[in-house]
Amino acid sequence: MATNVVELRTPRSQLPYDDLLEQVSVRCIDDIHDAAVALSTIANERGFQVCTCDDISSKEPMVDGEGTIINADLFGWVEDGKRWWEDHRLALRSPLPRACRYESEPFWVNQHGYYTRWRNSYLDEMELHDFKKRSLCDAAIVIPVHLPFGQISANSFVPLDREKENLSEEFALYGDLFGLVMRRFIAGYVQANRSKRRIPSNCVLSKREVECLRWAAIGKTDKEISMIVGRSHATIRYHVHRAGEKLDSVNRAQTIFKAGQLGYLGSSA
């Protein structure tokens, strides 16, 4: 038997941030309140205030098990002009949630630019005029959380010193921690509140079904796909139709959309 096996597991007691992650974990709706308070405490102790949004496409505010609005009553955004979640245009107008559509790792941002761990050409092209007015802050550490089925969560840590614009030092110190605790909190919150299945569980598409849907996703017709893959028109229609049955879709567009949500179609970026 081989004897040169290296033990890679780290004892739980030595894992960094382990206790903090447990504090912000949400396993059921009743956990949300205490986990949010713990998240707020983690931020406040490091000089920041938390902003959370579990789904930038939703108009519903995040609430705990009693219906308390988390961002207002637990995170302290109560002043006039600071209840940012009430402005439903913000996800389209603010550069913070917009950037979360194009970046999945923590970054920080101010009026001069986005600061990431590696260059993101999409962010380089985003304009930041009227940054404070559109973002309601001078600078922030932003934590995108990309969830199953295409859901995007945009979250910020705003410095308690509202005039502070350079967060390079704070990002180096706390960026990883903020990313870990926020992702744990948001993932648990979303799972605890998910009550309706929009996609069948354990759905497996065949290689040919995926191939046909990939071509369909970029606008090819069944006839064009048949010429590309060397199969009959009827065969292509069958594969697309069969994929739609597996995904419980009502039409071709929804079949492509659901397949994309499950990651079958990859990225064209």
C-alpha positions, 0 to 999 in steps of 0.5 A, a space after each residue: 500500500 502507498 504510504 506517501 498520502 498527504 492529509 489535506 483536510 484542515 481541522 475545523 477548529 483551525 478554519 478561518 472565519 468558521 465561527 462567523 460563518 456559523 453565525 450568519 448561516 440560515 437554515 430556515 426562515 426563523 434563522 434569518 433575524 439572528 443571522 442578519 444581526 450577526 452580519 450587521 455586527 461583523 460589518 459594524 465592527 470593521 467600520 461598515 454598514 451592510 446593504 443586501 439585495 437577494 435578487 436584483 430582478 425583484 421588487 420585494 424587500 428582504 424580510 425576516 420570519 416576522 416580516 421585518 424589513 432587514 435593510 431598514 430595521 436590522 441594518 439601519 437604513 431608515 433615513 429619508 433618501 436612504 431607503 434605497 430598496 424602495 427605488 425600483 429603478 435602482 437595479 437599472 440605474 445604479 452602477 453597483 447592481 449593474 456591475 454585479 451582472 458582469 462580475 462574480 467576485 468581490 470588488 470595491 468601487 468609487 467615482 473613479 472606477 471599479 477595483 477588482 482582483 483581475 481586469 474585467 473589460 466589461 467594468 472598464 467600459 461602465 461610466 460612473 458619472 454622478 456616482 454618489 447620486 446614483 449609488 447613494 454612497 461615496 465608495 463601497 465594497 461590493 459582493 455579487 452572489 450568483 445563484 442557481 437559475 440565473 438569480 443575481 444578488 447584489 450586496 454592499 458594505 458601505 463605510 460608516 465614515 461616509 466621506 471615505 472614498 479610498 477603500 483599497 486598504 479595507 478591501 485587502 483586509 476584509 474583502 475575503 471575509 465580507 465575501 464569505 459571510 455575505 455569500 453564506 447569508 444570501 445562499 441560506 436566505 434564498 434557499 429558506 424562502 424558495 417555495 416554488 420549483 420553476 425547473 424540474 429536478 434532476 433534469 438531464 439533457 442529451 448531448 444532441 439536445 444540448 447541441 441543438 439548443 446551443 445553435 437555437 440560442 444564437 438564432 439558428 432555425 431548425 432548418 439551419 441547425 439541420 444543415 450544420 449538424 448533418 441531421 434531418 429537419 425532423 430530427 432537430 425538431 424532435 431534439 428541441 421538442 424533447 428538451 422542452 418536455 424535460 424542462 417543462 417548457 411551454 415554447 421554444 424560447 422558454 426551453 432555451 431560457 431554462 437550459 441556459 439557467 441550468 448551465 447547459 448552454 455555456 457563455 458566449 462572452 
